[in-house]
């Protein structure tokens, strides 16, 4: 598989079981030779069938005959497309087949399949009934990877939009003609176009820094020789992974749409490529756990369940940075401190409210994750501003960083104000209607 001779797939979702994997119906019957007969249907399986590689190894979640109910009764099985002989050569075709190809909104070049397992030969991975834990071995990496996929679509949209905005001539600048030898000015002179481009630039570069920060924690958790560093990094990874997955992909869609909008009508037709980026990035908010589930994981399992302990690790690190920042960083450190105060207060508010009403966790989660994300990006931008102020050499690059940082703090960080207000409105208004009234 590492050589690319074989490929793999992850088979979790079933027609009736998406987020709630505890109710999957796929079964695995033990055989005398130690293998299992796996039967069931999985959907939305990326790379479930193709002829790009000589074999495909499916990782399949299924339940043993005596499995307990719920997620604690799930086991993980390795099910190859072709069985493998003792000498490593490929044998007979296994009973793992593609039932159909999903017709999707985007990512058309990626075959997404319904997979049918009809007493397919499989082999258990890890311990019985511990399949979810085994599958989650790779999940933090997968979720960070999906966040970066959202970031990549945003980056492509931005690059296209900047090139177009420099070239497209429409109207004159509000302050008077800039390209006097031409019939009109490039649209990059217009305030609204600059708003869209700077929003994209600030969110993309902030996301690039944040995803690198989370990746650094993953590496420290795995490779540090210091047990205390490993523990701290593991807890930060647990806290920040849902933010990296959900925030980067939510903003990935926002940025892709901004890039499409810069093109105007040309952004809506296929030949320019911008509409494809909007379609393609949309899946990133859905797979590897929808962004609503990521927010619930952050709020419920990481913040509330730890009593705020995981959150304080990150908050304390930012406090230390603010305390060490010199006066030359006041324009960034002071609004960062204000944003962190808001997030600290919001965290304490949700922790307190959750004691009396479990609905508050779910009601707060999405807006809380976004508030968290903007404050985390503010920390990243403050770090980048410090580096830019100390940088030597490429003056245009460093001044561009500082200008983008100033835009982020002035125009994007204030979004936290409205997010805090939404969270503190509570859960009551979500339950004023009966189901029939929707």
ZANUSE-42790 format. One line per 2 residues: number of its first residue (from 1); their letters; for each residue x, y, z of N, C-alpha, C. Coordinates in steps of 0.1 Angstrom, whole numbers, plus 2048, in hexadecimal, padded with zeros to 3 digits. Layout:
BEGIN
NUM> a> X/Y/Z/X/Y/Z/X/Y/Z; ...;
END
This chain:
BEGIN
1> xx> 808/7F4/800/800/800/800/809/80D/800; 814/80C/807/81C/818/808/823/81A/7FA;
3> xx> 825/810/7F2/82B/811/7E5/821/815/7DB; 814/816/7DE/80A/819/7D5/806/80E/7CC;
5> xx> 80A/802/7CE/807/7F6/7C6/7F8/7F2/7CA; 7F5/7F3/7D7/7E8/7F0/7DC/7E2/7FE/7E1;
7> xx> 7D5/7FF/7E1/7CE/80A/7E7/7C6/806/7F3; 7BF/80F/7F9/7B7/80C/805/7AA/814/805;
9> xx> 7A1/810/80D/794/818/80F/790/816/81E; 788/81F/822/782/81F/830/773/81D/82E;
11> xx> 76E/812/833/760/80F/832/759/810/83F; 753/81C/842/74C/81E/84F/73D/820/84D;
13> xx> 739/829/844/72B/82D/843/722/823/83C; 716/822/841/70C/81A/83B/700/822/838;
15> xx> 6F6/81D/830/6EB/826/82C/6E3/82C/838; 6E2/824/843/6DB/829/84E/6E4/82D/85A;
17> xx> 6F1/82D/858/6FA/82F/863/706/838/85E; 704/845/860/70F/84E/85D/717/852/869;
19> xx> 713/85D/870/71A/861/87C/718/856/887; 70D/850/887/70A/846/892/70E/838/88D;
21> xx> 71B/836/88E/721/829/889/71D/81E/893; 718/821/89E/714/816/8A8/709/80D/8A3;
23> xx> 702/812/899/6F6/80A/894/6F9/804/886; 706/802/883/709/7FB/876/704/7ED/876;
25> xx> 701/7E7/86A/6FC/7DA/869/706/7D0/863; 711/7D5/85E/71B/7CC/858/71F/7C2/862;
27> xx> 71F/7B5/85E/723/7AA/867/730/7A3/863; 736/79D/86D/743/795/86A/741/788/872;
29> xx> 741/77D/86A/73F/770/870/74D/769/871; 751/765/87D/75E/75E/87F/75F/751/878;
31> xx> 76A/74E/872/76C/741/86B/777/739/872; 777/72C/86F/780/723/876/78F/726/873;
33> xx> 792/72C/868/7A0/72F/865/7A5/73D/86B; 79C/743/872/7A0/750/878/79C/75C/871;
35> xx> 797/75A/864/791/765/85C/783/767/860; 77C/771/859/76E/774/85B/767/775/84E;
37> xx> 75A/773/84E/752/775/842/74A/783/845; 74D/78D/83D/748/79A/83F/73D/79C/835;
39> xx> 731/7A1/83B/725/7A3/832/71F/7B0/836; 71B/7B8/82C/715/7C5/82E/717/7CF/823;
41> xx> 711/7DA/824/712/7E5/81A/717/7F2/820; 721/7F7/819/727/804/81D/725/80E/812;
43> xx> 723/81B/816/722/825/80C/72C/830/80D; 72D/839/803/736/844/803/745/840/804;
45> xx> 748/835/7FE/756/82F/800/75F/835/7F5; 768/83E/7F8/772/843/7EF/77B/839/7EA;
47> xx> 77D/837/7DD/786/82E/7D8/782/81F/7DB; 775/81D/7DC/771/80F/7DF/773/805/7D4;
49> xx> 773/80A/7C8/776/802/7BC/77C/80A/7B2; 787/804/7AC/78E/80B/7A0/798/801/79B;
51> xx> 79F/805/790/7A9/7FC/78B/7B7/803/78A; 7B8/80D/793/7C5/814/794/7D0/80C/79B;
53> xx> 7CC/803/7A4/7D6/7FB/7AB/7D1/7EC/7AA; 7DB/7E3/7AC/7D8/7D5/7AA/7CF/7CF/7B5;
55> xx> 7CF/7D6/7C1/7C6/7D1/7CC/7C2/7DD/7D4; 7B6/7DB/7DB/7B1/7E5/7E4/7AE/7DF/7F1;
57> xx> 7B4/7E5/7FC/7B2/7DF/809/7A7/7E8/810; 79B/7E2/813/791/7E9/81A/792/7E7/829;
59> xx> 791/7F2/830/790/7F1/83F/781/7F3/842; 77B/7E8/847/76C/7E8/848/768/7E6/857;
61> xx> 75F/7EF/85B/759/7EE/869/74D/7E5/868; 74D/7DB/871/743/7D1/872/741/7CC/880;
63> xx> 736/7C5/882/733/7C0/890/734/7B0/890; 73A/7AB/89B/73B/79D/89D/72D/798/8A2;
65> xx> 72A/78B/8A1/71D/786/8A5/719/789/8B3; 723/789/8BC/720/78B/8CA/724/799/8CF;
67> xx> 725/7A2/8C5/729/7B0/8C9/71F/7B7/8D1; 723/7BF/8DB/71A/7C8/8E3/714/7D2/8D9;
69> xx> 709/7D8/8DD/702/7E2/8D5/70B/7EF/8D6; 709/7F7/8CB/70F/805/8CB/71D/805/8C6;
71> xx> 724/810/8C8/732/811/8C2/73C/808/8C9; 739/803/8D5/742/7FA/8DC/741/7EC/8D6;
73> xx> 739/7EA/8CC/738/7DD/8C6/73D/7DC/8B8; 745/7E6/8B4/74A/7E7/8A7/758/7E1/8A6;
75> xx> 75B/7D9/89C/768/7D4/899/76D/7D8/88C; 77A/7D7/889/780/7DC/87D/786/7D0/875;
77> xx> 783/7CF/868/788/7C4/860/78F/7C9/853; 799/7C1/850/7A0/7C4/843/79A/7BA/839;
79> xx> 795/7C0/82E/78E/7B8/824/795/7BC/816; 79D/7B3/810/7A3/7B6/804/79A/7B4/7F8;
81> xx> 79C/7BC/7ED/795/7BA/7E1/798/7AC/7DB; 7A5/7A9/7DA/7AA/79C/7D6/7B1/796/7E2;
83> xx> 7AE/789/7E4/7B4/782/7EF/7C3/780/7EC; 7CB/77F/7F6/7DA/77E/7F5/7DE/770/7F8;
85> xx> 7E6/76A/7EF/7EC/75D/7F2/7F7/75D/7FC; 7FB/752/800/806/751/80A/813/757/805;
87> xx> 815/756/7F8/822/75C/7F3/821/76A/7EF; 815/771/7F3/813/77F/7F0/80D/782/7E3;
89> xx> 80B/778/7DA/805/77B/7CE/7F6/77C/7D0; 7EF/782/7C6/7E1/784/7C7/7D9/777/7C3;
91> xx> 7CF/775/7CB/7C6/769/7C8/7B9/76D/7C2; 7AF/766/7C7/7A1/767/7C2/79B/775/7C6;
93> xx> 791/779/7BE/78A/786/7C1/781/783/7CD; 782/78C/7D7/77A/78B/7E3/76C/790/7E0;
95> xx> 762/78D/7E9/754/791/7E7/752/79F/7EC; 75A/7A8/7E7/759/7B6/7EB/757/7BE/7DE;
97> xx> 74B/7C3/7DB/748/7C8/7CD/742/7D6/7CE; 743/7DD/7C4/73D/7EB/7C3/72F/7E9/7BE;
99> xx> 726/7EE/7C6/717/7ED/7C2/713/7F8/7B9; 719/804/7BB/717/810/7B2/721/81A/7B5;
101> xx> 721/824/7AB/72A/830/7AD/720/83C/7B2; 724/843/7BC/71C/84E/7C1/71E/85A/7B7;
103> xx> 712/860/7B5/712/86C/7AC/713/878/7B5; 71E/87F/7B5/721/889/7BF/720/897/7BA;
105> xx> 720/8A1/7C3/720/8AF/7C0/72E/8B3/7BB; 738/8AD/7C0/746/8B1/7BC/74F/8A5/7BD;
107> xx> 75C/8A8/7BD/767/89E/7BD/764/893/7B3; 760/897/7A7/75C/88D/79D/767/883/799;
109> xx> 773/886/79A/77E/87D/797/780/872/7A1; 77A/873/7AD/77B/86A/7B7/76F/860/7B7;
111> xx> 771/854/7B4/766/84A/7B4/762/847/7C2; 755/84A/7C5/750/847/7D2/745/83D/7D1;
113> xx> 746/832/7D8/73F/826/7D5/736/821/7E0; 72B/81A/7DC/724/811/7E5/72B/804/7E4;
115> xx> 72F/7FE/7F0/737/7F2/7F0/72E/7E7/7F7; 72D/7DC/7F0/726/7D0/7F6/730/7C5/7FA;
117> xx> 72F/7C0/806/737/7B5/80B/72E/7A9/80D; 730/79F/805/727/793/806/72F/787/80A;
119> xx> 730/786/818/739/77C/81E/747/77D/819; 74C/789/818/75A/78B/813/763/787/81E;
121> xx> 76F/782/81A/779/77D/824/780/789/82A; 780/78A/837/786/795/83E/78E/790/84A;
123> xx> 797/799/84F/7A0/796/85A/79F/7A1/864; 79D/79E/871/79B/7A8/87B/7A8/7B0/87D;
125> xx> 7A6/7BD/87F/7B1/7C6/883/7AF/7CA/891; 7B9/7C8/899/7B8/7CC/8A7/7AF/7C3/8AF;
127> xx> 7AA/7C7/8BA/7A2/7BF/8C3/793/7BF/8BF; 78C/7B4/8C2/77D/7B4/8BF/776/7C0/8C7;
129> xx> 76D/7C6/8C1/764/7D0/8C6/76C/7DD/8C9; 778/7DE/8C4/780/7EA/8C5/783/7F1/8B8;
131> xx> 77A/7EF/8AE/77D/7F3/8A1/77D/802/89F; 775/809/8A6/775/818/8A4/782/81E/8A9;
133> xx> 787/819/8B4/794/81D/8BA/79F/81B/8B0; 79E/80F/8A9/7A9/80B/89F/7A8/814/893;
135> xx> 79B/817/88F/79A/820/883/79E/82E/886; 79C/832/893/7A0/840/896/7AF/842/897;
137> xx> 7B7/837/896/7C5/838/895/7C9/843/88B; 7C2/843/880/7C6/84C/875/7BD/858/874;
139> xx> 7B3/859/87D/7A8/863/87A/7AD/871/87D; 7B5/874/887/7BA/881/888/7C2/886/87C;
141> xx> 7CA/87D/876/7D1/881/86A/7C8/883/85F; 7BE/87B/85E/7B4/87C/853/7AC/889/854;
143> xx> 7A8/88D/860/7A1/899/862/7A9/8A6/860; 7B5/8A5/864/7BE/8B0/860/7C0/8B1/851;
145> xx> 7C2/8A5/84B/7C3/8A5/83C/7B7/8AB/835; 7AB/8A8/83A/79F/8AD/834/79F/8BD/836;
147> xx> 7A3/8C1/842/7A3/8D0/844/7AD/8D6/839; 7B8/8D0/837/7C2/8D5/82D/7BC/8D4/81F;
149> xx> 7B4/8CA/81C/7AD/8C9/80F/7A4/8D5/80D; 79C/8D9/818/794/8E5/817/79D/8F2/815;
151> xx> 7A8/8F2/81C/7B1/8FD/81A/7B7/8FE/80C; 7BA/8F2/806/7BF/8F2/7F9/7B6/8F7/7EE;
153> xx> 7A9/8F4/7F0/79F/8F9/7E6/79E/908/7E7; 79F/90D/7F4/79F/91C/7F6/7AB/922/7F0;
155> xx> 7B6/91C/7F1/7C3/922/7EC/7C2/922/7DC; 7BD/918/7D6/7BC/918/7C8/7B2/923/7C3;
157> xx> 7A7/924/7CA/79D/92E/7C6/7A3/93C/7C8; 7AB/93E/7D2/7B2/94B/7D5/7BC/94E/7CA;
159> xx> 7C4/945/7C6/7CE/947/7BC/7C7/94B/7AE; 7BD/944/7AB/7B5/947/79F/7AF/955/7A0;
161> xx> 7A9/958/7AB/7A2/965/7AD/7AC/970/7AC; 7B8/96F/7B2/7C1/97A/7B2/7C6/97D/7A4;
163> xx> 7C9/972/79C/7CD/974/78E/7C2/97A/786; 7B6/976/788/7AB/97C/781/7A9/98B/785;
165> xx> 7A9/98E/792/7A7/99B/796/7B1/9A5/791; 7BD/9A0/78F/7C8/9A9/78A/7C6/9AC/77B;
167> xx> 7BF/9A3/774/7BE/9A3/766/7B0/9A9/761; 7A5/9A6/768/798/9AA/763/796/9B9/765;
169> xx> 792/9BF/75A/78F/9CE/75A/780/9D0/75B; 77D/9D8/766/76E/9DB/767/76E/9E8/770;
171> xx> 768/9F2/76B/765/9FF/772/772/A05/777; 771/A11/77D/77C/A18/782/77C/A18/791;
173> xx> 788/A19/796/78A/A1A/7A5/782/A25/7AB; 77D/A24/7B7/775/A2F/7BD/77D/A3C/7BE;
175> xx> 78A/A3B/7BF/793/A47/7C0/797/A4D/7B3; 793/A47/7A8/796/A4B/79B/79E/A41/793;
177> xx> 7A0/A43/786/7A6/A39/77E/7B4/A35/782; 7B7/A28/783/7C4/A23/786/7CC/A1F/77A;
179> xx> 7C5/A18/771/7CB/A14/764/7C7/A1E/759; 7CD/A29/759/7C7/A34/750/7C9/A31/741;
181> xx> 7D1/A28/73E/7D3/A24/730/7C9/A1A/72B; 7C0/A15/734/7B7/A0A/731/7A9/A0F/733;
183> xx> 79F/A08/72D/791/A0B/72E/78B/A0B/73C; 791/A03/744/78C/A01/752/798/9FD/75B;
185> xx> 796/9FC/768/7A0/9F8/771/79F/9E9/774; 7AA/9E2/777/7A9/9D4/77C/7A0/9D4/789;
187> xx> 798/9CA/78A/78E/9C9/795/795/9C9/7A3; 7A2/9C6/7A3/7A9/9C5/7B0/7A9/9D3/7B7;
189> xx> 7A6/9DE/7B0/7A6/9EB/7B6/799/9ED/7BF; 78F/9E5/7BD/782/9E8/7C3/781/9E2/7D2;
191> xx> 77C/9EA/7DB/77C/9E6/7E9/776/9D8/7EC; 76B/9D5/7E5/764/9C8/7E8/76D/9BC/7E3;
193> xx> 773/9BE/7D7/77C/9B3/7D2/788/9B1/7DC; 78D/9BC/7E1/798/9BB/7EB/793/9B5/7F8;
195> xx> 787/9B8/7FC/781/9B1/808/781/9A2/806; 77C/99D/7FA/77C/98F/7F8/78A/989/7F7;
197> xx> 793/98F/7F0/7A0/98A/7EE/7A8/989/7FC; 7A7/994/803/7AE/994/810/7A7/98B/81A;
199> xx> 79A/989/81A/794/97F/822/799/971/81F; 79A/96E/812/7A0/961/80E/7AE/960/813;
201> xx> 7B6/96A/810/7C5/969/813/7C7/968/822; 7BF/96F/82A/7C1/96F/839/7BD/961/83E;
203> xx> 7B2/95C/839/7AD/94F/83E/7B5/943/83A; 7BA/944/82D/7C2/939/828/7D0/939/82F;
205> xx> 7D6/944/831/7E4/944/837/7E2/941/846; 7D8/946/84C/7D5/942/85A/7D3/933/85B;
207> xx> 7CB/92E/852/7C9/91F/852/7D5/917/84F; 7DE/91C/847/7EA/915/844/7F3/914/850;
209> xx> 7F4/91F/858/7FB/920/864/7F5/917/86F; 7E8/917/870/7E1/90F/87A/7E2/900/877;
211> xx> 7E1/8FC/86B/7E2/8EE/867/7F0/8E9/86A; 7FA/8F2/867/808/8EE/86A/80A/8EC/879;
213> xx> 804/8F5/881/804/8F5/88F/7FF/8E7/895; 7F3/8E4/890/7ED/8D7/894/7F5/8CB/890;
215> xx> 7FB/8CC/884/804/8C1/87F/810/8C0/888; 815/8CB/88C/820/8CB/896/81D/8C3/8A3;
217> xx> 811/8C6/8A7/80C/8BF/8B4/80B/8B0/8B1; 806/8AC/8A5/805/89E/8A2/813/897/8A2;
219> xx> 81D/89E/89C/82A/899/89C/830/898/8AB; 82E/8A2/8B3/833/8A2/8C0/82C/897/8C9;
221> xx> 81F/895/8C6/818/88A/8CE/81E/87D/8CA; 822/87B/8BE/827/86E/8BA/836/86C/8BC;
223> xx> 83E/877/8BA/84D/875/8BA/855/87B/8C5; 84F/884/8CD/856/88A/8D8/85C/880/8E2;
225> xx> 868/882/8E6/86E/879/8F0/86A/87D/8FE; 863/888/900/85F/88D/90D/850/889/90F;
227> xx> 84E/881/919/840/87C/91C/836/887/91F; 83B/891/925/832/89D/928/82E/8A4/91C;
229> xx> 838/8A6/913/835/8AC/906/82B/8A4/8FE; 82D/897/8FE/824/88E/8F6/816/88F/8FC;
231> xx> 814/88F/909/807/890/90F/800/89D/90B; 808/8A8/90D/802/8B5/90A/7FE/8B6/8FB;
233> xx> 807/8B1/8F2/804/8B1/8E4/7F8/8A9/8E0; 7F7/89D/8E7/7EB/894/8E4/7DE/89B/8E8;
235> xx> 7DE/8A3/8F3/7D2/8AA/8F7/7CF/8B6/8EE; 7DA/8BC/8EA/7D7/8C7/8E0/7D2/8C2/8D3;
237> xx> 7D7/8B7/8CE/7D2/8B0/8C2/7C3/8AD/8C4; 7C0/8A7/8CF/7B2/8A4/8D1/7A9/8B0/8D1;
239> xx> 7AE/8BB/8D6/7A6/8C8/8D7/7A5/8CE/8C9; 7B1/8CF/8C2/7B2/8D7/8B6/7AE/8D0/8A9;
241> xx> 7AE/8C3/8A9/7AA/8BB/89C/79C/8BF/897; 792/8BF/89F/785/8C2/89A/784/8D1/895;
243> xx> 78C/8DA/89B/78D/8E8/896/794/8E8/888; 79F/8E1/887/7A6/8E0/87A/79D/8DB/86F;
245> xx> 796/8D0/872/78D/8CA/868/782/8D3/864; 77B/8D8/86E/76E/8DF/86B/771/8EE/867;
247> xx> 779/8F5/86E/77B/903/86B/782/905/85E; 78C/8FD/85B/793/8FF/84E/78A/8FC/842;
249> xx> 781/8F2/844/778/8EF/839/76C/8F8/838; 767/8FD/843/75C/907/842/762/914/83B;
251> xx> 76E/918/83F/774/923/839/779/920/82B; 77C/914/828/77F/910/81A/774/912/811;
253> xx> 768/90F/815/75C/912/80D/75A/921/80B; 75B/928/816/75A/937/816/763/93D/80C;
255> xx> 770/939/80D/77A/93E/804/778/93A/7F5; 774/92E/7F3/771/929/7E5/766/932/7DF;
257> xx> 75C/935/7E7/751/93D/7E2/755/94B/7E0; 75D/951/7E8/763/95E/7E6/76B/95E/7D9;
259> xx> 773/954/7D6/77A/954/7CA/771/953/7BE; 767/94B/7BF/75D/94A/7B4/756/958/7B2;
261> xx> 753/95F/7BD/74C/96C/7BC/755/976/7B5; 762/976/7B7/76B/97F/7B1/76A/97E/7A1;
263> xx> 767/972/79D/766/970/78E/758/974/789; 74F/977/792/742/97B/78D/73B/96F/785;
265> xx> 735/973/77A/72E/968/772/738/95E/76D; 744/962/76B/74E/958/766/751/94D/771;
267> xx> 74F/951/77D/751/947/788/747/93C/789; 73B/93E/782/730/935/783/731/92B/777;
269> xx> 739/92D/76D/73A/924/762/747/91C/763; 747/910/75D/751/906/75F/75F/90A/75A;
271> xx> 760/911/74F/76D/912/749/777/919/751; 773/921/75B/77D/928/764/781/920/770;
273> xx> 77A/915/774/77E/90C/77E/77A/910/78C; 774/91C/78E/771/920/79C/764/919/7A1;
275> xx> 75B/916/798/74F/90F/79D/752/900/7A2; 75C/8FA/79B/760/8ED/7A0/766/8ED/7AE;
277> xx> 76E/8F7/7B1/773/8F8/7BE/769/8F9/7C9; 75E/901/7C6/753/902/7CF/74C/8F4/7D1;
279> xx> 74A/8ED/7C6/744/8E0/7C7/74D/8D6/7CF; 75A/8D6/7CB/763/8CC/7D1/766/8CE/7E0;
281> xx> 767/8DB/7E4/76A/8DE/7F2/75E/8DA/7FB; 752/8DA/7F5/746/8D7/7FE/747/8CA/805;
283> xx> 74D/8C0/800/74D/8B3/806/756/8B4/813; 75F/8BD/814/768/8BD/81F/761/8C0/82C;
285> xx> 756/8C7/82B/74E/8CA/837/746/8BE/83C; 745/8B4/833/73D/8A8/836/745/89C/83A;
287> xx> 74F/898/833/755/88C/836/760/88C/841; 763/880/846/76B/87F/852/764/885/85E;
289> xx> 757/884/85F/74F/88A/869/74B/898/865; 73E/89A/864/739/8A7/860/73D/8B2/869;
291> xx> 73D/8BE/865/743/8C9/86D/73A/8CC/87A; 72D/8C9/879/725/8C9/885/72A/8BF/88F;
293> xx> 72D/8B3/88B/732/8A9/894/740/8AD/899; 748/8B3/891/755/8B8/896/754/8C2/8A1;
295> xx> 74A/8CB/89F/747/8D6/8A9/742/8CF/8B6; 73A/8C5/8B5/735/8BE/8C0/740/8B7/8C8;
297> xx> 749/8B1/8C0/755/8AB/8C6/75D/8B5/8CE; 760/8C0/8C7/768/8CB/8CE/761/8CF/8DB;
299> xx> 754/8D3/8DA/74D/8D8/8E6/74A/8CE/8F0; 745/8C2/8EC/741/8B8/8F6/74C/8B0/8FB;
301> xx> 753/8A9/8F2/75D/89F/8F6/76B/8A5/8FA; 76E/8B1/8F5/77B/8B6/8F7/77B/8C2/901;
303> xx> 771/8CB/901/771/8D6/90A/769/8D2/917; 75C/8CE/915/754/8CC/921/759/8BF/928;
305> xx> 75B/8B4/921/75F/8A8/927/76C/8A9/92F; 775/8B2/92B/782/8B3/932/781/8BE/93D;
307> xx> 775/8C4/93E/773/8CF/948/77B/8DB/944; 77D/8DD/937/785/8E8/932/794/8E6/932;
309> xx> 799/8DB/937/7A7/8D9/939/7AF/8D9/92B; 7A9/8D3/921/7B0/8D3/914/7B0/8E1/90E;
311> xx> 7A5/8E8/910/7A4/8F6/90B/7AF/8FF/912; 7B1/8FD/91E/7BA/906/926/7C8/904/921;
313> xx> 7CC/8F8/91C/7D9/8F6/916/7DC/900/90B; 7D2/901/902/7D4/90A/8F7/7D3/919/8FB;
315> xx> 7C9/91C/904/7C7/929/909/7D4/92E/910; 7D9/926/919/7E5/92A/920/7F1/92C/917;
317> xx> 7F2/925/90D/7FD/927/903/7FC/935/8FD; 7F0/938/8F9/7ED/945/8F3/7F0/950/8FD;
319> xx> 7EC/94E/909/7EF/958/914/7FE/95B/916; 805/950/915/814/951/916/81A/959/90B;
321> xx> 814/957/8FF/819/95F/8F3/816/96D/8F5; 80A/970/8F9/806/97E/8FB/80E/985/906;
323> xx> 811/97E/911/81A/984/91B/828/986/917; 82D/97E/90D/83B/980/909/83C/989/8FD;
325> xx> 831/98D/8F7/831/996/8EB/835/9A4/8F0; 83E/9AA/8E8/843/9B8/8EB/839/9C2/8E7;
327> xx> 83B/9CE/8EA/832/9D9/8E6/830/9DB/8D7; 83A/9D6/8D0/83A/9D7/8C1/82F/9CE/8BB;
329> xx> 82A/9C5/8C3/81F/9BC/8BF/812/9BF/8C5; 811/9CB/8CB/804/9CE/8D2/7F8/9CE/8C8;
331> xx> 7FA/9D2/8BC/7EF/9D3/8B3/7E9/9C5/8B0; 7F1/9BB/8B2/7EC/9AD/8B0/7E9/9A6/8BE;
333> xx> 7F2/9A8/8C8/7F0/9A1/8D4/7E4/9A6/8DC; 7E1/9B3/8DB/7D5/9B8/8E3/7C8/9B3/8DE;
335> xx> 7C5/9B3/8D1/7B9/9AD/8CC/7B8/99E/8CE; 7C4/998/8CD/7C5/989/8D0/7C1/987/8DE;
337> xx> 7C5/98F/8E8/7C2/98D/8F6/7B3/98F/8F8; 7AD/999/8F1/79F/99B/8F2/797/98F/8ED;
339> xx> 79B/98A/8E1/794/97E/8DB/796/972/8E4; 7A1/970/8EB/7A3/965/8F4/79B/967/900;
341> xx> 79A/973/905/791/975/911/782/971/90D; 77E/975/901/770/971/8FD/76F/962/8FC;
343> xx> 779/95B/8F7/778/94D/8F5/779/946/903; 782/94B/90C/782/945/91A/775/947/920;
345> xx> 76F/953/91F/762/955/926/757/94C/920; 757/94A/912/74D/942/90C/74F/933/910;
347> xx> 75B/92F/911/75E/921/916/758/91F/923; 75B/928/92D/755/927/93A/746/927/93A;
349> xx> 740/92F/932/732/931/931/72C/923/92D; 731/91D/922/72C/910/91D/72E/906/928;
351> xx> 739/905/92E/73C/8FB/939/731/8FC/944; 72E/908/948/724/90A/952/716/907/94D;
353> xx> 712/90B/941/705/908/93C/703/8FA/93A; 70D/8F3/936/70C/8E4/933/708/8DC/93F;
355> xx> 70C/8E1/94B/708/8DA/958/6F9/8D8/959; 6F2/8E2/955/6E3/8E1/957/6DB/8DE/94B;
357> xx> 6E1/8DF/93F/6DA/8DC/932/6E3/8D6/928; 6E2/8C9/925/6EA/8C3/91B/6E9/8C8/90D;
359> xx> 6DD/8CE/90A/6DB/8D4/8FD/6E5/8E0/8FA; 6EA/8E6/905/6F3/8F1/903/6FF/8EE/8FB;
361> xx> 704/8E2/8FD/711/8DE/8F6/70F/8DE/8E7; 704/8D7/8E2/702/8D6/8D4/6FE/8E4/8CE;
363> xx> 6F6/8EC/8D6/6F2/8F9/8D2/6FD/902/8D0; 708/901/8D8/713/90A/8D8/71E/906/8CE;
365> xx> 71E/8F9/8CA/72A/8F3/8C5/72F/8FA/8B8; 727/8FC/8AE/72C/901/8A1/732/90F/8A3;
367> xx> 72A/918/8A9/72E/926/8AB/73B/926/8B4; 73B/91D/8BE/747/91D/8C7/753/919/8BF;
369> xx> 752/90E/8B6/75D/90A/8AE/762/915/8A5; 759/91D/89F/75D/928/897/764/933/89F;
371> xx> 75F/936/8AB/765/940/8B3/773/93B/8B7; 775/92F/8BB/781/929/8BE/78B/92A/8B2;
373> xx> 786/927/8A6/78E/928/89A/793/936/897; 78B/940/899/790/94D/896/79A/952/8A0;
375> xx> 798/94E/8AD/7A3/951/8B7/7B0/94A/8B4; 7AE/93D/8B0/7BA/935/8AD/7C2/93B/8A1;
377> xx> 7BA/940/897/7C0/946/88B/7C7/954/890; 7C0/95B/899/7C6/967/89E/7D4/964/8A4;
379> xx> 7D5/959/8AC/7E2/955/8B2/7EC/953/8A7; 7E8/94B/89C/7F1/948/891/7F5/955/88B;
381> xx> 7EC/95F/888/7F0/96B/882/7F9/974/88B; 7F7/973/898/800/97B/8A1/80E/975/8A0;
383> xx> 80F/967/89F/81C/961/89E/822/965/891; 81A/965/886/820/969/879/824/977/878;
385> xx> 81C/980/87F/820/98E/880/82D/990/887; 82F/988/892/83C/989/899/847/985/890;
387> xx> 846/97A/888/850/976/87F/852/980/874; 847/986/86F/849/990/864/850/99C/869;
389> xx> 84D/9A1/875/854/9AC/87A/863/9AA/87C; 867/99D/87F/875/99A/881/87C/996/874;
391> xx> 874/994/86A/879/98E/85D/882/998/856; 88C/992/84F/895/99A/847/895/994/839;
393> xx> 897/99E/82F/898/999/821/88C/99E/819; 883/994/817/878/997/80E/86D/9A1/814;
395> xx> 870/9AE/812/868/9B8/819/859/9B7/814; 857/9B5/807/849/9B4/802/841/9A8/808;
397> xx> 848/99D/80A/842/992/810/83E/995/81F; 847/99A/827/844/99D/835/83A/9A8/836;
399> xx> 83A/9B2/82E/830/9BD/82F/823/9B8/82B; 822/9AE/822/816/9A8/81E/810/9A0/829;
401> xx> 819/999/830/814/991/83C/80E/99B/847; 815/9A6/849/810/9AF/854/803/9B5/84F;
403> xx> 802/9B9/843/7F6/9BF/83E/7EA/9B5/83F; 7EC/9A9/83B/7E2/99F/83C/7DE/99C/84B;
405> xx> 7E8/99C/854/7E5/99A/862/7DC/9A6/867; 7DF/9B2/863/7D7/9BD/867/7C9/9BC/862;
407> xx> 7C7/9B7/856/7BA/9B5/850/7B3/9AB/859; 7B9/9A0/85C/7B3/995/864/7AE/99A/871;
409> xx> 7B6/9A2/878/7B2/9A7/886/7A7/9B1/885; 7A7/9B9/87A/79E/9C4/879/790/9BF/873;
411> xx> 790/9B6/86A/784/9B3/862/77E/9A5/865; 787/99B/86A/782/98E/86B/781/989/87A;
413> xx> 78B/98D/882/78A/989/890/77D/98E/897; 778/99A/893/76B/99E/899/75F/995/897;
415> xx> 760/98B/88E/755/981/88D/753/97A/89A; 75D/979/8A2/75C/973/8AF/750/979/8B7;
417> xx> 74F/986/8B6/744/98D/8BE/737/987/8BC; 733/986/8AF/726/980/8AC/724/972/8B0;
419> xx> 72F/96A/8AE/72F/95C/8B2/72D/95A/8C1; 733/962/8C9/731/962/8D8/723/965/8DB;
421> xx> 71D/96F/8D4/70F/973/8D7/706/967/8D3; 708/960/8C8/700/955/8C4/700/94A/8CE;
423> xx> 70C/946/8D2/70E/93B/8DC/706/93F/8E9; 708/94B/8EE/702/94F/8FB/6F3/951/8FA;
425> xx> 6ED/950/8EE/6DF/951/8EC/6D8/944/8F1; 6E1/939/8F3/6DC/92D/8F9/6D5/924/8EF;
427> xx> 6D0/919/8F4/6C9/90E/8EC/6BA/910/8EC; 6B4/918/8F4/6A6/918/8F5/69F/91B/8E8;
429> xx> 6A4/924/8E0/69D/928/8D3/69E/91C/8C9; 6A7/913/8CB/6A7/907/8C2/69C/8FD/8C4;
431> xx> 695/8FF/8CF/68A/8F5/8D3/67D/8FB/8D5; 67B/907/8CE/66E/90E/8CF/663/908/8C6;
433> xx> 668/900/8BB/65F/8FA/8B2/65E/8EB/8B4; 653/8E5/8B2/651/8D7/8B1/656/8D3/8A3;
435> xx> 659/8C6/8A2/65E/8C1/895/655/8C4/88A; 648/8C3/88C/63E/8C6/882/63D/8D4/87D;
437> xx> 643/8DD/885/642/8EB/882/64E/8F0/878; 657/8E7/876/662/8EB/86D/65D/8EB/85E;
END
